[in-house]
Every structure is written in structure tokens, then in C-alpha cells.
Amino acid sequence: MVPAPTASSTDRHDQVPCFPETLNWILENQHKDGSWGLPSAADDRTRNPNLLLKDSLSSTLACVLALKRWGVGDQHIHNALGFIGRNSGSLTDSSQQAPIGFDVVFPAMIQTCAQDFDLNLPLNSANLGAMFRNRDSILSSAAHHRSGGRDAFLAYISEGMGNSPDHWETARKFQRKNGSLFNSPSATAAAFMHLRDADSLGYLRSIVDVNSAAVPAIYPNGIQTQLSLIDAIESLGINRLFGEEIEQALDEIYTSWIQGDEEIFLDPTTCSMAFRILRLNRYPVSPDVFNRFTEDRFWDDTMEGYLKDEMAVLELHKASNVLYPNESILVHQQSWTNEFLMKSMESSPNSANVDDVLNYPFKGDLDRLAHRRNIEQYCTDNTRTLKSSFRFNFEFHFFFL
């Protein structure tokens, strides 16, 4: 929905899209059921109707807003509204997986539909009331939980936060060197539309330049993709087949480590994976990087801590297992992450993986037994869900797989 920055008029009817190629992509990539989102999710819903449904509903409504904003795709909008109406019961189903911030962002999009486009969505009043009460409860709770982690979370879901000047002043503090908010195209687009700064626009243009018309859920994510692939290969015991390629990738990642790349050091999950994999492959990396993720600072200052992100804590724990003598920071990290993971296992959808990590620590494991266990448990679906779902493009990095 980003208008061209050269537009002189504030009337949206006189404006043109900044990225018309992305609008064309939307028109060309609607699924048969009227939704947008991961292609395989739409295909697999014939077998599992609830698969990533909230993610698809969010992506679909976002595309409806873009088409409506620029006055194109009437039939696409009609088909999309049909999809939303058929699946509206899922919006308030707490048992279904939801993208981060869904309960704030989706109601904000509903408001935009009504206020800016006079578009009535096929949602019943009970669902609408429940969604807005839940949104208000989340924001009220956040207002009473003043911390850096809270501020980071609200900045991350900026597209759902409206026009509050106070919010945008706070969100600006999280802008990265590449101009983005958290490497999130959607949050950065919202920031540009409110702040009109050149760095945000430069980031958005770089996405379109690199990815053509398709906008990824997170950009850049090359380091995390490489780390995830290397981790998978090593866990299966087949790394000897790709020694040269792994060495080349790790050399590049280590260079990024030395240079203090924000993609590594501002994200506890990526930082932990990089530390663990580099150290296991004999690169000289210091645990001092975890000073920013000590127990108090993690819970108070990071979005992952605010959200009690189990995956981030799990990676911090796995990193703490790769310690040398007298590395007290890793000893303490091992202790508090172990305590959190033990408490979270009962309600965790990832309990099998957590249990495996806790019961088979790195130093006490035997390679062949670990490889066999990992092969038996290996999941070929590498879907991740942040504000929307995505899959790592492993083929892009190691095409020979």
C-alpha cells in the first residue's frame, strides 16, 4: 500500500503505488480458494482444513487492502472475501497457530477496511467483538508492562499500531542500519508511510531489487538460512558429503560475525546458532556476545523475552552446552534456560525437541546415536511463522541438494 514518495497530493485518489510490480504479483498469485499465503498451505488444506489458517487469513486481508487501495482486482477481492467468510470462525479459535501480533494487526486491518474503503467484511458481530476485546486487552496489558521488550514487540507489529506519534517515536529507535524495523518489510513499510524517511524507503527498494516482485516475510535472512541448513546437515551426520560447501558458507558467516552483522547479533536465535555452529567447527568466537542476552536482559529488553519465545531460549540453551572451562556466562545461561525449558515442556507444541535437547546434551551424546535419532525425528517441513509464515529457501544456497 506504499504510495510513491514523489506524489505531491495527500489525496490517496491522486497517488500511485511506489511498487507496482508487487501489486501485479498479488494479482497473479491468488490461490484457487481465494487466499494468499504459502502455496503448500493452500494445497494441504484439502487434508488439514486448519493448516496455517490464521496466517492465510491475515495475508489475504492484507492483499485485499492493497488491491482496494489502488482500485484493481475486483474479482480477486470478491474471491478473497469468500475465503475470509468461509473461515471466519478460525479468527477467534485460540487452539490454532497464529502469527506474531495477529490479534493486534488483524483488527487494525478490519478498521482500515471500514474507515478508509467502506468495505464490509463477511464477519459476524460476535467474532468482531471478541477480536477487538482481545486486541484491547493485549494493548492494555502492554501499556502496564513497560520494558524494552514491550517496546520492541510493539515496534515489530507497527502495521497494527495506527497513527500514534508516541508509538512512531519509539519505533524509530529500533531502526537498523539497513533502514528496516527488525528486517520486517511490513513493519518498515508502515514506518515509511508515517515517518517518510529515506532509509526505510531504501530498504524497501532493496527488497524489490533483490526479490523481484515477491516480498519475503523477513529480509535479509541469508545467514539464518545458511545456519539452519548447516545445522540440519550436521545433525543428520551427512556433513562429510558437503565439507567444501559448508566451509565456504561458514567462512562467510564468520566474516559477518567479525564485522558485527546485525542479522546475527540483534537476534538471539541467530546469534546462538552462529556461536554454536562456528565454535563446533573450530572458529574462534567469544561467549561475550551473550552479555546482551543474560537472563535479566533477555526477559526485559528483547522481544523474544517479552513473548517468552521458546525457540529462542532453546537455541540459547544449545549454545550454552558448547562451553570451555571458566566460561561463567555460559554456565549461568545453561542454568536459567534449562529451568525455563523444563517448565515450558508440558504445554509446548515442541516438547519432543525440547525433551531431546535436555536429555541428550551435546557433551553427553554419541554421534551415531544422535544422528540416528535425528534421522528418525527429522521433519522435512521447514516452515517458520513470525508475522507470517515462510520457508527457508535451502535450494538457493545449496542447489545440489
C-alpha contacts under 8 A as a table, 3 or more apart, distances in Angstrom:
res1	aa1	res2	aa2	distance
1	M	17	P	6.86
1	M	65	L	7.56
1	M	66	A	5.12
1	M	69	R	6.57
1	M	70	W	7.83
2	V	17	P	6.04
2	V	18	C	5.74
2	V	19	F	7.36
2	V	189	A	6.66
2	V	193	M	6.56
3	P	7	A	7.42
3	P	15	Q	6.27
3	P	16	V	5.65
3	P	17	P	4.48
3	P	18	C	4.85
3	P	19	F	7.97
3	P	193	M	7.91
4	A	7	A	5.77
4	A	15	Q	7.08
4	A	16	V	5.84
4	A	17	P	5.35
4	A	18	C	3.83
4	A	19	F	7.63
5	P	18	C	7.07
5	P	196	R	7.86
7	A	10	T	7.74
7	A	14	D	7.87
7	A	15	Q	5.82
7	A	16	V	7.33
9	S	12	R	7.54
9	S	14	D	6.28
9	S	15	Q	6.82
10	T	14	D	7.69
10	T	15	Q	7.70
11	D	14	D	5.61
11	D	15	Q	6.91
12	R	15	Q	5.14
16	V	70	W	7.52
17	P	20	P	5.55
17	P	70	W	7.27
19	F	22	T	5.71
19	F	23	L	7.05
19	F	208	V	7.93
20	P	23	L	5.05
20	P	24	N	6.42
21	E	24	N	5.06
21	E	25	W	6.28
21	E	212	S	7.84
21	E	213	A	5.26
22	T	25	W	4.88
22	T	26	I	6.39
22	T	213	A	4.57
22	T	214	A	6.29
22	T	215	V	7.49
23	L	26	I	5.17
23	L	27	L	6.49
23	L	66	A	7.39
23	L	67	L	7.28
24	N	27	L	5.06
24	N	28	E	6.22
24	N	213	A	7.77
25	W	28	E	5.09
25	W	29	N	6.03
25	W	213	A	5.89
25	W	214	A	6.54
26	I	29	N	5.36
26	I	30	Q	6.55
26	I	63	C	6.77
27	L	30	Q	6.49
27	L	73	G	6.73
27	L	76	H	7.24
29	N	36	W	7.21
30	Q	34	G	6.13
30	Q	35	S	5.93
30	Q	36	W	5.34
30	Q	76	H	7.46
31	H	34	G	5.39
31	H	35	S	5.33
31	H	36	W	5.98
31	H	39	P	7.32
31	H	42	A	6.94
32	K	35	S	7.32
33	D	42	A	7.45
33	D	79	N	7.50
33	D	80	A	7.89
33	D	83	F	6.40
34	G	60	T	8.00
34	G	76	H	7.16
34	G	79	N	4.72
34	G	80	A	4.45
34	G	81	L	7.68
34	G	82	G	7.00
34	G	83	F	5.45
35	S	42	A	7.59
35	S	56	S	6.36
35	S	57	L	7.22
35	S	59	S	7.70
35	S	60	T	5.25
35	S	79	N	7.87
35	S	80	A	5.66
35	S	83	F	6.23
36	W	39	P	7.84
36	W	56	S	5.99
36	W	57	L	7.93
36	W	59	S	5.72
36	W	60	T	4.93
36	W	63	C	7.45
37	G	41	A	7.39
37	G	42	A	7.50
37	G	55	D	7.18
37	G	56	S	5.16
37	G	59	S	5.81
37	G	60	T	7.18
37	G	389	S	7.69
38	L	41	A	5.33
38	L	42	A	6.79
38	L	56	S	7.68
38	L	389	S	7.03
38	L	390	F	6.90
39	P	42	A	5.40
39	P	43	D	6.46
40	S	43	D	4.92
40	S	44	D	5.86
41	A	44	D	5.11
41	A	45	R	6.13
41	A	51	L	6.29
41	A	52	L	6.55
42	A	45	R	5.40
42	A	46	T	7.84
43	D	46	T	6.41
44	D	47	R	5.55
44	D	48	N	6.12
44	D	49	P	7.74
44	D	51	L	7.32
45	R	48	N	4.53
45	R	49	P	4.32
45	R	50	N	6.71
45	R	51	L	5.94
46	T	49	P	6.04
48	N	51	L	5.58
49	P	53	L	7.68
50	N	53	L	5.26
50	N	90	S	7.92
50	N	96	Q	7.31
52	L	55	D	5.27
52	L	56	S	6.30
52	L	96	Q	7.86
52	L	97	Q	6.68
52	L	98	A	7.64
52	L	389	S	7.88
53	L	56	S	5.05
53	L	57	L	6.10
53	L	87	N	7.89
53	L	90	S	7.22
53	L	96	Q	7.78
54	K	57	L	4.98
54	K	58	S	6.12
54	K	90	S	6.84
54	K	91	L	6.49
54	K	96	Q	7.41
54	K	97	Q	7.02
54	K	98	A	5.60
54	K	99	P	7.24
54	K	102	F	7.93
55	D	58	S	5.19
55	D	59	S	6.18
55	D	98	A	6.40
55	D	99	P	6.00
55	D	388	S	5.79
55	D	389	S	6.63
56	S	59	S	5.08
56	S	60	T	5.86
57	L	60	T	5.09
57	L	61	L	6.15
57	L	84	I	6.28
57	L	87	N	7.97
58	S	61	L	5.35
58	S	62	A	6.22
58	S	102	F	7.43
58	S	106	F	6.29
58	S	388	S	7.95
59	S	62	A	5.15
59	S	63	C	6.29
59	S	388	S	7.41
60	T	63	C	5.15
60	T	64	V	6.22
60	T	80	A	6.48
60	T	84	I	7.81
61	L	64	V	4.91
61	L	65	L	6.26
61	L	80	A	7.62
61	L	84	I	7.88
61	L	109	M	7.24
62	A	65	L	5.19
62	A	66	A	6.41
62	A	109	M	7.21
63	C	66	A	5.04
63	C	67	L	6.21
64	V	67	L	5.21
64	V	68	K	5.98
64	V	76	H	7.95
64	V	77	I	5.67
64	V	80	A	7.07
65	L	68	K	5.06
65	L	69	R	5.83
65	L	109	M	7.77
65	L	112	T	7.98
65	L	113	C	6.92
66	A	69	R	5.04
66	A	70	W	6.50
67	L	70	W	5.44
67	L	71	G	5.95
67	L	72	V	5.32
67	L	73	G	5.98
67	L	74	D	7.95
67	L	77	I	7.36
68	K	71	G	4.98
68	K	72	V	6.45
68	K	73	G	7.73
68	K	77	I	7.77
68	K	117	F	7.23
69	R	117	F	7.69
71	G	74	D	7.84
73	G	76	H	5.03
73	G	77	I	6.16
74	D	77	I	5.11
74	D	78	H	6.23
75	Q	78	H	4.95
75	Q	79	N	6.19
76	H	79	N	5.16
76	H	80	A	6.07
77	I	80	A	4.98
77	I	81	L	6.08
78	H	81	L	5.27
78	H	82	G	6.40
79	N	82	G	5.12
79	N	83	F	6.49
80	A	83	F	5.06
80	A	84	I	6.28
81	L	84	I	4.99
81	L	85	G	6.02
81	L	121	L	6.82
81	L	122	P	6.81
82	G	85	G	5.13
82	G	86	R	6.14
82	G	122	P	7.79
83	F	86	R	5.25
83	F	87	N	6.30
84	I	87	N	5.31
84	I	88	S	5.63
84	I	121	L	7.98
84	I	122	P	7.00
85	G	88	S	5.18
85	G	121	L	7.61
85	G	122	P	4.89
85	G	123	L	6.31
86	R	89	G	7.85
87	N	90	S	5.83
87	N	91	L	7.71
88	S	91	L	5.53
88	S	122	P	7.83
88	S	123	L	6.30
88	S	127	N	7.82
89	G	92	T	6.43
89	G	93	D	6.95
89	G	127	N	7.43
90	S	93	D	4.93
90	S	96	Q	7.42
91	L	127	N	7.39
91	L	131	M	7.68
92	T	127	N	6.61
92	T	130	A	7.06
92	T	131	M	6.64
93	D	96	Q	5.93
94	S	97	Q	7.66
98	A	102	F	6.20
99	P	102	F	5.35
99	P	385	T	5.94
99	P	386	L	5.51
99	P	387	K	4.67
99	P	388	S	5.53
99	P	389	S	7.33
100	I	385	T	7.64
100	I	386	L	5.39
100	I	387	K	4.66
100	I	388	S	7.60
101	G	104	V	5.40
101	G	105	V	5.94
101	G	157	I	6.02
101	G	387	K	6.52
102	F	105	V	5.15
102	F	106	F	5.60
102	F	387	K	7.15
103	D	106	F	5.98
103	D	107	P	6.81
103	D	131	M	6.92
103	D	134	N	6.94
103	D	135	R	5.62
104	V	107	P	5.84
104	V	108	A	6.47
104	V	135	R	5.20
104	V	138	I	7.72
104	V	157	I	7.87
104	V	160	G	5.80
104	V	161	M	7.79
105	V	108	A	5.08
105	V	109	M	6.35
105	V	157	I	6.94
105	V	159	E	6.55
105	V	160	G	4.13
105	V	161	M	7.61
106	F	109	M	5.13
106	F	110	I	6.37
106	F	160	G	7.42
107	P	110	I	4.93
107	P	111	Q	6.29
107	P	131	M	6.68
107	P	132	F	6.36
107	P	135	R	7.25
107	P	160	G	7.83
108	A	111	Q	5.11
108	A	112	T	6.35
108	A	159	E	7.99
108	A	160	G	5.20
108	A	161	M	7.40
108	A	162	G	7.52
109	M	112	T	4.97
109	M	113	C	6.24
109	M	160	G	7.36
110	I	113	C	5.10
110	I	114	A	6.45
110	I	121	L	7.68
111	Q	114	A	5.19
111	Q	115	Q	5.93
112	T	115	Q	5.21
112	T	116	D	5.38
112	T	117	F	7.06
113	C	116	D	5.86
113	C	117	F	5.22
113	C	118	D	6.12
113	C	119	L	5.10
113	C	120	N	7.08
113	C	121	L	7.82
114	A	117	F	5.82
114	A	118	D	4.54
114	A	119	L	5.20
114	A	120	N	6.31
115	Q	118	D	5.86
123	L	127	N	6.66
123	L	128	L	6.70
124	N	127	N	5.59
124	N	128	L	6.38
125	S	128	L	4.98
125	S	129	G	5.96
126	A	129	G	5.20
126	A	130	A	6.17
127	N	130	A	5.14
127	N	131	M	6.12
128	L	131	M	5.22
128	L	132	F	6.25
129	G	132	F	5.35
129	G	133	R	6.08
130	A	133	R	5.21
130	A	134	N	6.10
131	M	134	N	5.14
131	M	135	R	6.11
132	F	135	R	4.90
132	F	136	D	6.06
133	R	136	D	5.13
133	R	137	S	6.13
134	N	137	S	5.04
134	N	138	I	6.24
135	R	138	I	5.21
135	R	139	L	6.30
136	D	139	L	5.21
136	D	140	S	5.92
137	S	140	S	5.05
137	S	141	S	6.07
138	I	141	S	5.20
138	I	142	A	6.18
139	L	142	A	4.93
139	L	143	A	6.12
140	S	143	A	5.08
140	S	144	H	6.67
141	S	144	H	5.35
141	S	145	H	6.41
142	A	145	H	5.00
142	A	146	R	7.13
142	A	150	R	6.45
143	A	146	R	6.59
145	H	150	R	6.79
146	R	150	R	6.36
146	R	151	D	7.62
147	S	150	R	5.19
147	S	151	D	6.40
147	S	300	D	5.74
147	S	301	D	6.33
148	G	151	D	5.07
148	G	152	A	6.10
148	G	300	D	6.09
148	G	301	D	4.25
148	G	302	T	6.41
148	G	303	M	7.79
149	G	152	A	5.02
149	G	153	F	6.19
149	G	299	W	7.21
149	G	300	D	5.50
149	G	301	D	4.31
149	G	302	T	4.20
149	G	303	M	4.41
149	G	304	E	7.42
149	G	305	G	6.62
149	G	306	Y	5.15
150	R	153	F	5.16
150	R	154	L	6.31
150	R	301	D	7.81
150	R	302	T	7.83
150	R	303	M	6.55
150	R	306	Y	6.12
151	D	154	L	5.26
151	D	155	A	6.10
151	D	170	T	7.07
151	D	171	A	7.49
151	D	303	M	7.90
152	A	155	A	5.08
152	A	156	Y	6.03
152	A	171	A	7.53
152	A	174	F	7.17
152	A	301	D	7.97
152	A	302	T	6.71
152	A	303	M	5.32
153	F	156	Y	5.02
153	F	157	I	6.47
153	F	303	M	5.11
153	F	306	Y	7.46
154	L	157	I	5.27
154	L	158	S	6.13
154	L	161	M	7.48
154	L	171	A	7.70
155	A	158	S	4.93
155	A	167	H	7.54
155	A	168	W	7.91
155	A	170	T	7.33
155	A	171	A	4.69
155	A	174	F	7.33
155	A	181	L	7.45
155	A	187	A	7.55
156	Y	171	A	7.99
156	Y	181	L	6.72
156	Y	182	F	6.59
156	Y	184	S	7.57
156	Y	187	A	6.10
157	I	160	G	5.76
157	I	161	M	7.02
157	I	187	A	6.17
157	I	387	K	7.97
158	S	161	M	5.10
158	S	162	G	7.62
158	S	171	A	7.56
158	S	187	A	5.26
158	S	190	A	6.43
158	S	191	A	7.12
159	E	162	G	7.07
159	E	186	S	6.72
159	E	187	A	5.52
159	E	189	A	7.99
159	E	190	A	5.19
159	E	191	A	7.82
161	M	164	S	7.33
161	M	167	H	7.45
163	N	167	H	7.80
163	N	168	W	7.82
163	N	194	H	7.49
164	S	167	H	5.32
164	S	168	W	6.65
165	P	168	W	5.24
165	P	169	E	6.24
166	D	169	E	5.25
166	D	170	T	6.35
167	H	170	T	5.20
167	H	171	A	6.02
168	W	171	A	4.84
168	W	172	R	6.00
168	W	191	A	7.36
168	W	194	H	7.66
168	W	195	L	7.62
169	E	172	R	5.33
169	E	173	K	7.14
170	T	173	K	5.61
170	T	174	F	7.66
171	A	174	F	5.61
171	A	175	Q	7.28
171	A	181	L	7.80
172	R	175	Q	5.47
174	F	181	L	5.97
174	F	182	F	7.25
175	Q	179	G	5.88
175	Q	180	S	5.46
175	Q	181	L	4.82
175	Q	182	F	7.22
176	R	179	G	5.29
176	R	180	S	5.41
176	R	181	L	6.23
176	R	182	F	7.03
176	R	183	N	7.85
176	R	262	E	7.68
177	K	180	S	7.42
177	K	262	E	7.99
178	N	199	D	7.15
178	N	200	S	8.00
178	N	203	Y	6.07
179	G	188	T	7.90
179	G	199	D	4.46
179	G	200	S	4.63
179	G	201	L	7.64
179	G	202	G	6.87
179	G	203	Y	5.34
180	S	183	N	5.20
180	S	184	S	6.52
180	S	185	P	7.23
180	S	187	A	7.91
180	S	188	T	5.32
180	S	199	D	7.65
180	S	200	S	5.78
180	S	203	Y	6.09
181	L	184	S	5.77
181	L	185	P	7.80
181	L	187	A	6.09
181	L	188	T	5.31
182	F	187	A	7.96
183	N	188	T	7.84
183	N	218	I	5.68
183	N	219	Y	5.21
183	N	220	P	6.39
184	S	187	A	5.45
184	S	188	T	6.07
184	S	217	A	6.68
184	S	218	I	5.10
184	S	219	Y	6.46
185	P	188	T	5.10
185	P	189	A	5.96
185	P	204	L	6.72
185	P	215	V	7.43
185	P	216	P	7.50
185	P	217	A	6.86
185	P	218	I	6.55
185	P	219	Y	7.04
186	S	189	A	5.12
186	S	190	A	6.31
186	S	217	A	7.91
187	A	190	A	5.15
187	A	191	A	6.18
188	T	191	A	4.88
188	T	192	F	6.12
188	T	200	S	6.09
188	T	204	L	7.49
189	A	192	F	5.13
189	A	193	M	6.28
189	A	200	S	7.28
189	A	201	L	7.82
189	A	204	L	7.11
190	A	193	M	5.21
190	A	194	H	6.50
191	A	194	H	5.26
191	A	195	L	5.72
191	A	196	R	7.46
191	A	200	S	7.26
192	F	195	L	5.09
192	F	196	R	4.61
192	F	197	D	5.99
192	F	200	S	5.60
192	F	201	L	6.45
193	M	196	R	5.69
196	R	200	S	7.67
196	R	201	L	7.74
197	D	200	S	5.78
197	D	201	L	6.69
198	A	201	L	5.11
198	A	202	G	6.03
199	D	202	G	5.01
199	D	203	Y	6.28
200	S	203	Y	5.18
200	S	204	L	6.35
201	L	204	L	5.08
201	L	205	R	6.13
202	G	205	R	5.13
202	G	206	S	6.17
203	Y	206	S	5.11
203	Y	207	I	6.52
204	L	207	I	5.25
204	L	208	V	6.70
205	R	208	V	5.26
205	R	209	D	6.14
206	S	209	D	4.98
206	S	210	V	6.16
207	I	210	V	5.33
207	I	211	N	5.78
207	I	212	S	7.68
207	I	215	V	6.84
207	I	219	Y	7.20
208	V	211	N	5.22
208	V	212	S	4.98
208	V	213	A	5.82
208	V	214	A	7.31
208	V	215	V	6.99
209	D	212	S	5.70
211	N	214	A	5.87
211	N	215	V	6.67
211	N	216	P	7.85
212	S	215	V	7.96
216	P	219	Y	6.43
216	P	390	F	7.69
217	A	386	L	7.78
217	A	387	K	7.38
217	A	388	S	6.14
217	A	389	S	7.12
217	A	390	F	6.42
218	I	221	N	6.36
220	P	263	E	7.52
221	N	224	Q	5.41
221	N	225	T	6.12
221	N	263	E	7.36
222	G	225	T	5.07
222	G	226	Q	6.16
223	I	226	Q	5.18
223	I	227	L	6.13
223	I	253	I	6.65
223	I	263	E	7.26
223	I	264	I	7.47
223	I	270	T	7.93
224	Q	227	L	5.08
224	Q	228	S	6.03
224	Q	264	I	7.95
224	Q	270	T	5.89
225	T	228	S	5.17
225	T	229	L	6.21
225	T	392	F	5.74
225	T	393	N	7.17
225	T	394	F	6.88
226	Q	229	L	5.18
226	Q	230	I	6.12
226	Q	249	A	7.11
226	Q	394	F	7.62
226	Q	397	H	6.96
227	L	230	I	5.15
227	L	231	D	5.93
227	L	270	T	7.95
227	L	273	M	6.74
227	L	274	A	6.72
227	L	277	I	7.63
228	S	231	D	5.07
228	S	232	A	6.16
229	L	232	A	5.11
229	L	233	I	6.20
229	L	394	F	6.57
230	I	233	I	5.08
230	I	234	E	6.06
230	I	239	N	7.87
230	I	246	I	6.78
231	D	234	E	5.24
231	D	235	S	5.98
231	D	277	I	7.27
232	A	235	S	5.17
232	A	236	L	6.34
233	I	236	L	5.37
233	I	237	G	6.49
233	I	238	I	5.71
233	I	239	N	5.46
234	E	237	G	5.10
234	E	238	I	6.15
234	E	239	N	5.07
235	S	238	I	7.90
235	S	370	A	7.50
235	S	371	H	5.88
235	S	374	N	6.37
236	L	239	N	7.78
236	L	371	H	4.91
236	L	372	R	7.36
236	L	374	N	5.99
236	L	375	I	5.83
237	G	240	R	7.57
237	G	367	D	7.84
237	G	368	R	7.69
237	G	371	H	5.51
238	I	241	L	5.77
238	I	242	F	7.52
239	N	242	F	5.30
239	N	243	G	6.09
239	N	246	I	7.75
240	R	243	G	5.30
242	F	245	E	5.44
242	F	246	I	6.03
243	G	246	I	5.24
243	G	247	E	6.08
244	E	247	E	5.17
244	E	248	Q	6.24
245	E	248	Q	5.18
245	E	249	A	6.22
245	E	398	F	7.84
246	I	249	A	5.10
246	I	250	L	6.03
247	E	250	L	5.13
247	E	251	D	6.05
248	Q	251	D	5.17
248	Q	252	E	6.47
249	A	252	E	5.21
249	A	253	I	6.27
250	L	253	I	4.86
250	L	254	Y	5.90
250	L	278	L	7.01
251	D	254	Y	5.11
251	D	255	T	6.22
252	E	255	T	5.10
252	E	256	S	6.39
253	I	256	S	5.01
253	I	257	W	6.15
253	I	274	A	7.70
254	Y	257	W	4.75
254	Y	258	I	6.19
254	Y	278	L	7.27
254	Y	283	Y	7.57
255	T	258	I	5.16
255	T	259	Q	6.22
256	S	259	Q	5.01
256	S	260	G	6.21
256	S	261	D	5.25
256	S	264	I	7.91
257	W	260	G	5.19
257	W	261	D	6.03
257	W	264	I	7.10
258	I	261	D	7.77
260	G	264	I	7.54
260	G	265	F	6.75
261	D	264	I	5.64
261	D	265	F	6.41
262	E	265	F	5.05
262	E	266	L	5.33
262	E	267	D	7.84
263	E	266	L	6.22
263	E	267	D	6.73
263	E	270	T	7.50
264	I	267	D	5.94
264	I	268	P	7.86
264	I	270	T	5.35
264	I	271	C	4.87
264	I	274	A	7.34
265	F	268	P	7.02
265	F	270	T	7.45
265	F	271	C	5.39
265	F	289	V	7.60
266	L	271	C	7.54
267	D	270	T	5.52
267	D	271	C	5.97
268	P	271	C	5.05
268	P	272	S	5.91
268	P	293	F	7.10
268	P	304	E	7.89
268	P	312	A	6.10
268	P	315	E	7.91
268	P	316	L	7.14
269	T	272	S	5.26
269	T	273	M	6.24
269	T	311	M	7.29
269	T	312	A	4.75
269	T	313	V	7.76
269	T	315	E	5.73
269	T	316	L	6.93
270	T	273	M	5.14
270	T	274	A	6.01
271	C	274	A	5.17
271	C	275	F	6.12
272	S	275	F	5.18
272	S	276	R	6.12
272	S	315	E	5.66
272	S	316	L	5.38
272	S	318	K	7.70
272	S	319	A	5.46
273	M	276	R	5.23
273	M	277	I	6.01
273	M	315	E	6.41
273	M	319	A	6.83
274	A	277	I	5.39
274	A	278	L	5.79
275	F	278	L	5.35
275	F	279	R	5.92
275	F	285	V	6.57
275	F	287	P	7.72
275	F	319	A	6.61
276	R	279	R	5.32
276	R	280	L	6.08
276	R	318	K	7.33
276	R	319	A	4.90
276	R	322	V	6.40
277	I	280	L	5.15
277	I	281	N	6.21
278	L	281	N	5.10
278	L	282	R	6.35
278	L	283	Y	5.19
278	L	284	P	7.68
278	L	285	V	7.16
279	R	282	R	4.95
279	R	283	Y	5.17
279	R	284	P	6.50
279	R	285	V	6.28
279	R	322	V	7.47
280	L	283	Y	7.51
280	L	322	V	7.47
286	S	289	V	6.64
287	P	290	F	5.77
287	P	291	N	7.90
287	P	327	E	7.61
287	P	329	I	7.22
287	P	330	L	7.07
288	D	291	N	5.56
288	D	329	I	7.68
289	V	292	R	6.60
289	V	293	F	7.96
290	F	293	F	4.93
290	F	294	T	6.32
290	F	329	I	7.47
291	N	294	T	5.46
291	N	329	I	7.58
292	R	297	R	6.36
292	R	298	F	7.27
293	F	296	D	7.81
293	F	297	R	5.57
293	F	298	F	4.68
294	T	297	R	5.26
294	T	298	F	5.69
294	T	329	I	7.89
294	T	333	Q	6.88
295	E	298	F	5.27
295	E	299	W	6.39
295	E	333	Q	7.12
295	E	336	W	6.83
296	D	299	W	5.50
296	D	300	D	6.00
297	R	300	D	5.10
297	R	301	D	5.18
297	R	302	T	7.21
298	F	301	D	5.64
298	F	302	T	5.44
298	F	304	E	7.54
298	F	305	G	5.28
299	W	302	T	6.38
299	W	304	E	7.68
299	W	305	G	4.09
299	W	306	Y	5.92
299	W	308	K	7.74
300	D	305	G	6.63
300	D	306	Y	6.83
301	D	305	G	7.23
301	D	306	Y	7.78
302	T	305	G	5.19
302	T	306	Y	6.35
303	M	306	Y	4.97
303	M	307	L	6.13
304	E	307	L	5.14
304	E	308	K	5.87
304	E	309	D	4.98
304	E	312	A	6.74
305	G	308	K	4.82
305	G	309	D	6.23
306	Y	309	D	7.80
309	D	312	A	5.51
309	D	313	V	6.54
310	E	313	V	5.11
310	E	314	L	5.99
310	E	341	L	7.37
310	E	344	S	7.88
311	M	314	L	4.99
311	M	315	E	6.26
312	A	315	E	5.25
312	A	316	L	6.24
313	V	316	L	4.99
313	V	317	H	6.11
313	V	337	T	5.97
313	V	340	F	7.91
313	V	341	L	7.53
314	L	317	H	5.04
314	L	318	K	6.22
314	L	337	T	7.18
314	L	341	L	7.22
314	L	354	V	7.10
315	E	318	K	5.00
315	E	319	A	6.13
316	L	319	A	5.13
316	L	320	S	6.25
316	L	333	Q	7.33
316	L	334	Q	7.88
316	L	337	T	7.09
317	H	320	S	5.05
317	H	321	N	6.62
317	H	333	Q	6.80
317	H	334	Q	5.45
317	H	337	T	5.49
317	H	338	N	6.75
318	K	321	N	5.36
318	K	322	V	7.31
318	K	357	V	7.36
318	K	361	P	7.96
318	K	362	F	7.88
319	A	322	V	5.63
319	A	323	L	7.91
320	S	323	L	6.07
320	S	330	L	4.85
320	S	331	V	6.84
320	S	333	Q	6.12
320	S	334	Q	5.20
321	N	330	L	7.65
321	N	334	Q	6.87
321	N	361	P	6.84
321	N	362	F	6.20
321	N	363	K	7.36
322	V	362	F	7.26
322	V	363	K	7.92
323	L	327	E	6.53
323	L	330	L	6.45
323	L	331	V	7.84
324	Y	327	E	5.97
327	E	330	L	5.69
327	E	331	V	6.57
328	S	331	V	4.90
328	S	332	H	6.20
329	I	332	H	5.35
329	I	333	Q	6.11
330	L	333	Q	4.79
330	L	334	Q	5.93
331	V	334	Q	5.16
331	V	335	S	6.41
332	H	335	S	5.07
332	H	336	W	6.42
333	Q	336	W	5.56
333	Q	337	T	6.01
334	Q	337	T	5.48
334	Q	338	N	5.93
335	S	338	N	5.27
335	S	339	E	6.32
336	W	339	E	5.08
336	W	340	F	6.30
337	T	340	F	5.14
337	T	341	L	6.10
338	N	341	L	5.20
338	N	342	M	6.08
338	N	358	L	7.36
339	E	342	M	5.30
339	E	343	K	6.45
340	F	343	K	5.30
340	F	344	S	6.19
341	L	344	S	5.02
341	L	345	M	6.06
341	L	354	V	7.02
342	M	345	M	5.59
343	K	346	E	6.98
344	S	347	S	5.94
344	S	348	S	5.94
345	M	348	S	4.96
345	M	350	N	7.73
345	M	351	S	5.10
345	M	354	V	6.97
345	M	355	D	7.42
346	E	351	S	7.12
347	S	351	S	7.68
348	S	351	S	5.03
350	N	353	N	5.64
350	N	354	V	6.35
351	S	354	V	5.01
351	S	355	D	5.86
352	A	355	D	5.13
352	A	356	D	6.12
353	N	356	D	5.06
353	N	357	V	6.33
354	V	357	V	5.22
354	V	358	L	6.23
355	D	358	L	5.19
355	D	359	N	5.93
356	D	359	N	5.27
356	D	360	Y	5.77
357	V	360	Y	5.37
357	V	361	P	5.84
358	L	361	P	5.99
360	Y	364	G	6.32
360	Y	365	D	5.75
361	P	364	G	5.45
361	P	365	D	6.20
362	F	365	D	5.43
365	D	369	L	7.57
365	D	370	A	6.54
366	L	369	L	5.48
366	L	370	A	5.95
367	D	370	A	5.05
367	D	371	H	6.01
368	R	371	H	5.05
368	R	372	R	6.16
369	L	372	R	5.17
369	L	373	R	6.13
370	A	373	R	5.09
370	A	374	N	6.05
371	H	374	N	5.04
371	H	375	I	6.07
372	R	375	I	5.09
372	R	376	E	6.23
373	R	376	E	5.18
373	R	377	Q	6.24
374	N	377	Q	5.07
374	N	378	Y	5.59
375	I	378	Y	5.06
379	C	382	N	7.32
382	N	391	R	5.68
382	N	392	F	6.67
383	T	389	S	6.60
383	T	390	F	5.63
383	T	391	R	4.64
383	T	392	F	7.37
384	R	389	S	5.53
384	R	390	F	5.50
384	R	391	R	6.10
385	T	388	S	5.47
385	T	389	S	4.12
385	T	390	F	6.39
386	L	389	S	6.16
393	N	396	F	5.56
393	N	397	H	7.27
394	F	397	H	5.44
394	F	398	F	6.26
394	F	399	F	7.58
395	E	398	F	5.24
395	E	399	F	4.53
395	E	400	F	7.45
395	E	401	L	6.67
396	F	399	F	5.75
398	F	401	L	5.99
